[in-house]
């Protein structure tokens, strides 16, 4: 009887899994206007107030899929409106429930993206009763704890700070219905895999998972297989496809100082470079670039990197949005998800260290069906990564002839010299003659004169010469 019940249970589970795997995919309904989304009046009023009339392709494709309640994996190029693609269906389904715990949690990689998404949600829920809160590192955690305890409906946060508050039992996931992970691959690139997986284990299984990203890596696929339940893929373009309206150009530049000369030349000679983002790979380089161009363009460029305080970064972004700054010199902290309007040029002062990151950088321009230009300064040691990026995009970058009027510097900075030395150390020069051994240094050229050991044990007992001297001295004094 026991075995009969056991096999019946196993058979029932097999039938359930078979039916589950054969679930029909939600139909994608084509809608040309937001009015066809049948949004609630309060939400439609907010959409009209924002001046939005026509949905982007990713918003149109993902709406009915998210509304179905299935787990969703969205792949779309940066700048195509992914934020509204998941917010509109979630807010359409919104119903009042008496709880202070978050019902929707949105995880994003950077602080700036938290602030931006909170701002969008507040605009969309202007005529709705929804409590929204953004949490991120770099500010007082106690202030955020008090805000969470007052009650929150939609929580937007970085994985690190969300994990901290969850471990302190400030954030509870009892009422969680929807989890959104935006820019998933960047979250993993920044080293938040442990925090994300830990948060997923804390959450209830009865939730809908929604993921959006511009690129899809093997690491992302592995996490999807483990924690997502048969996700429906909504793809606007193959992973790694850049926007078509971005013109991609490049210069071959030998060294750092020549790059500075070229940057100053472009900013002086090209009047179209009115709103510029200049990217470098680290904070030190960003500061060097900023100090160099500040002499020629005083108070026209801001600086953003992780060493700057949160208030300084937000104020710099606000000044750029308002047109008070011509451009910003920054690291990849601004390469993801940020919706900065009307950026005319993206300049890669240093080419990215990861091919996928190049696509995100240039995606800051050419947004919302507008044209943009991406210019890269490529030194000899960056050519390999540039080729990898071209293979990923399946598109070549157009190289321009180096301007004759720009001075080519011969002097190398210290970090450029060090980089060359490291390369030489890694590649040892092969010695002639094929010798297997080299001559020992003088300090190691010692002759083993022998002594007591396991093979040749001591023939006499051990002696303590200090005690013997003291004993002899006492005998003399008597």
N, C-alpha and C positions, 0 to 999 in steps of 0.2 A: 504493500500500500504506500509505503514511504517513497519508494523509487517511482511508483506510478505518478504520485503528486509532483515529485521532483522533475520528471520529464515533461509533465503537463505545463509546469511553470516555465521551463526552458522553451517549450514550443510556443507558448503565448508571447514570451519576450521576443522570439525570433519573428513572429508575425507582426508584432508592434513595430520593430525596427525596420522591417521590410516596407510596411505602410508608410513609416516616417520618411524613409529615404526616397520613396516615390511620391512625396508631396508635390502637387503641381506648383510650378513657379507662378508668383503673382503676375498678373497681366500689367504691362506698362501702358498706361493710358496717355495719349498725346494731348497736351493742353497748351494752347498758344498764349493764354493770359492767366494771371493769378486769380481772376474771378472764376475761372473754370475749376479751381481747386476746391471750391465750396467752403471757404474758410468761414469761421464764425465772424459775426459783424464786428466785434471788438478787434479781432486780429486783422480783418480786411481793412478796417479803418486805419490801423497803424501802417499797414503795407502801402495804402494810398498816400498817407502822410509822408512816407519816405520817397514817394515818386516812382515806385516800382510798378511796372505794368506787364512786362514780358519775362517769363522764367527762362533761365539759362538751361542748356541741354541736361546738365547733371541734376538740376532742380526738378526738371520735368520727368526724368527717368527714375529718380529715386523716390519720388513722392508716394506713389502707390505701393512700392515695395516696403517702405518703412511703415506705412499705414497698415500693412498686412500683419505686422507683429513679428515677422521672421527676423533672424539675425541677418545683418547687412554688411557687406564689404564693398566699399565704394572706391574706385580708382579714377581719379580725374586730375587733369593738369592744374597747377596752382593758378589762382586768379579766375576760376570759373564759377565761383559762388557756392563753394561746398558748405559754408556756414549756414546759409539759408536753406540749403538742401536738406539738412537734418532738423533745423529749428522749426520750420513751418509745419511739417507733419506732426512733430511732437507737441507743438502748441495747439494744433487743431484738435488733438485728442485730450487736451487738458480738461480735467474735471476737479472740482474742489473736494479735498479730503482733509479732515481735521487731524493734522499731524505736523510736528515741528521738524521731523527728519527729512532729508532731501529725497525727492522722488525721481529727480533726474540728476545724474552726475556726468559732467563733461571734463575729460582729462586732456590737457594740451601741454606742449613741451616748455613754453617760455612764459615769463611774467607778462610781457607785452601782449601776447596772444590772449591771456586771461582777461586783461583789461579791455581789449578790443571786443571779445565775445560777450562779456558782461554788458558793454555799452550797446551792442546790437540787440541783446535780449531785452534790455530795459526799453529800447525804442519800440520793439515789437509788442511788448506787454504794457504799453502806456495806458491802455484802456482795459487791462485785465488785472485781477488780483493775484499777482505772482511775486513771491519774494526771491530775489536773486542775490547771490553772494559770490565774490571772487576771492580765492585764497592762493597765496604764493609766498615763497621765501624772500628773505631780505627785509622784512618788516616785522614788527612786534607780534609774536605768536599769541600773546595774551589778549590783545585787541581782537584778533580773529576768533579766538575761543569764545569771547563774549558775544560776538556777532552771530556765531553759529548757534549758541545757546538760546538766542532770541527767536530762533526758528528760521528755516530756509527751505524753499521749494526746489529751486534749481541751483546746484552748486557747480561752479567752474573753478578748476584748480590745477596746479602742477602736481605730478605724482608724488614728489618728495614731501611737500607741505600737507597734502591730503593724507598721506601715510602717517605723518607725525600726529595729526589731529585724530586719526582713527585709532592709533595705538594708545592715545591718551583717553580714549572712550568719549571724546567730545563729538565726533561724527559717528552716527550709527546708520546702518544700511537696512534697517528693518522695513522701511517703506519704499525702498528703491524699486523702480519699475523700468527705468531706461538707463543704460550706460552708453555714453558716446566717447570714443577715443579718436581725437583729431590729430593728424600728422603722426600717425603711429610709428612709422619708421624712424622719424627724428627723435621721438621719445626713447626708442631703443638705442639710437646712436649716441644720445647724451648719457647713457648708462642707467636708465630708469627701469630696466627690465625687472629687477628684483622687486621694486616698489609696485609696479603694475601687476605682476603675478601675485604678490602678497595681497593687494587690494581685491583682486578677482576672487581669491579664496575666502576673503571676509564677507563677500557679497552673497546675497540670496541667489539661488539658481533660477528662480522665477523672475527673470528679467529679460528685456530685449537688448542685445548688444549691437551697436552701430559703429562701424569703423570707416574712417575716410583718410585717404592718403594719396599723394601724387606718385609715389613709387612703391613697388611691392617687392620686398626682399625675401630670401629663404628664411631668415629669422622671424619675420612677420608671419609667414606661412606656418611655421612651426607653432607659434603662439595661437594662431587661429585654430589649428587642428586640435589643440589641447583644451582651449577654453570656450570656443564658439561652437554653436550647435547648427550644423549644416547651413552655413551662411550663404545668402544669395548674393552673387557678384553683380554689381552695377558698374559697368566700365564705359567711360566716355572715350578713352584713348588708351593704347598700350602703355604699360608702365615705362616711364622715362621719356614720354613724348613731350617736347616743349610746345608752347603756343606758337601758332603759325605767324602771327603778326609781329613777332619779335625778330628784328634784323640782327644777326650775329656776326660780329666783326672781330678781328684780332690783329695785334702787332707783335712781331718778334723783337724782343728787347733783351739786351745782354745782361743787365744788372739792375740793382735797386735804384741807384742815383739816376740812371738813364730813364727809368720808369717815372721818377719824380719830374724830370725835365719834360717828358712826353705828356704827363698829366697836366702840368702847368700850361703847356702849349695848347692842348685840346680845350681846356677851360677858358683860355684867353681868346682863341681863334674861332671857336664854334659857338655862335650865339644860341643855338638850339639846346645847349646843355644848361637848361634853366632849372630843372629839378633832377638832381643827381644823387645816386647812392653809390658810394665807393667801398668795395669790400676788400678786406685783407684777412689773413688766416689766423692772426693772433693779436693780442692787446698791444704788445710792444710795437709791432709794425703800424697799427692804427695810430698810435701816438706819434710815431715818427712822420707819418704822412700828414697828419693834422698840423704838426708844428711846421712842416715844410711849406704847405699851401697857405698857412695863416699869414705868412709874410706878404704874399702877393694878394690874397683875398681875405682881408681882415674881417672877422665876425660874420663870415658868409657860410661857414661850414660847422656843423655840430659833430660831436663824438659820442658814440654809444658802444660800450662793451661791458663785460661783467664786473669790472672794477668800479664802474660808476654807480652811484646810489640810485635806488628805484625812482625817487622823485626827480632826480636830474634826467634820467632816461625818458621819463614820461613828459617832462617839460620840453626836452629837446624834440621829441616826436611831435608834440603839440605845436611847437614853433615852426617845424618843417611843414606840417599839414596846413598851417595858417599862411604859409608863404613868406614867413619872416627869415627863413634860412634857404640858401640856394641848394644845399645838399647836406648829407650826413656821411661821415667816415665811420665804418662799423665792421664788426666781425660777423660770423654767421648767425649771431643771435637775432638778426633782423631778416634772415633769409627765408624764414618759414612763416606762412600763413597770414602775415600782417597785410592788411588792406590799406596801402598808402596810395592815395589818389594821384593820378597824372604824373607819375615818375617818367621822365623823358629818357633818361639814360641810366643803365647799370654798368659800372666800370669795375671789372675784376682786376684790381691792382696786382693781386696774387691769384693764380689759378687755384681752384679748390683742391683739397687733398683727397676728397671722395667724389667720384664722377657724378653721382646722383645729386650732390649738393649744388653743382653747377646749374642744374635745371631749376632748382628752387631759388637760387640767387637771381637768375635772369627773369624769373617769374614775377619779380617785383615791378617790372615794367610790362607794357602791352596788356594791361588788365582791362576787363569790361569792354572787349572789342575795340580797344584803342591800340594804335601802333606804338612800338617802343624799340629802343636800340640797346644792345648789349655789346660792350667793348672789353676785350681781354688783353692784358699785357702778359705775354708768354715768354719766359726765359728758357734757356736750353734744358734745365733740369725739370721743367714743368711740361715738356712736350709729350711725355709718356701718358700723363694723366689726361691731357687734352685729347689725345687719340682715344683713350678709354671712354671719355665723355661723348665723343663723336660716334663711337660704336654703339653706346647706349641709346643715343638719340636717333641713330641711323640717319645722321645728317652731318655734313661737313661745315666747319666754321670758315668763313671767308677771310683770308689774310690780306691786309692792306700794306702797301709799300711804306716803309718807315720815312717820316717827313725829313727832308734834307736840312731844314732849318733848326731841327732839334739837336742839341749837343749830345754826343755819345760819350758818357763818362768812362774813364778807364779804372778809376779807384774803386776798390771793393770795400764794403763795410765789414766789420769784424765777424758778424754772424754769417756772412757769405763765405769768408775765408774758412771759418770753422766747419761749415758744411762740406767744403771741398776736402778738408783734412780728414774728416770722418770717412768719406768715401774712399780715400787712399788707404786708411787704416783697415777698412773692411776687405779690400783687395790687396793681399800681400804679394809682393813681387817674387816671382819664382827664382830661386837661387840656381846658379849655374853649377854643373857637375853632379846634380842629383844627390847631394849629401843628405843623409837621413838625420845626422846629428850636428849640433853646432858646438863651438868651443865654450866651456864654462867660464863664467865671470870669475875674477880673482878671489872674491870672498867665498865662492863655492869650491875653489880648487884646494880643498883640505885633504891631507893624507890621514887615513884611518890607522892610527898606531896600535890599535887593539886595546883590550882592557877586559875587566871581568864582565861576564854575561852568562846567558844560558848555556852557550857552547863551552866557554872557558870560565868556570866558576871561580870565585875568589878562594885563594889558598889559605889566607890568614883571616882572622876575625876582623870585623870593621872597627875602626879606631875613631875616637872623638878627640882631635888634636887640641881643641880649646880646653877640655876638661883636663887633659894631660898636662898642659902648660900651667894651669892653676894648681894642680897637685904638686908639680915640681917646685913652683914658687913657694908653697907652704912648707915644703921639706927644707928649702934653703933657709927660710926665716927661723926654723927651730934650732 
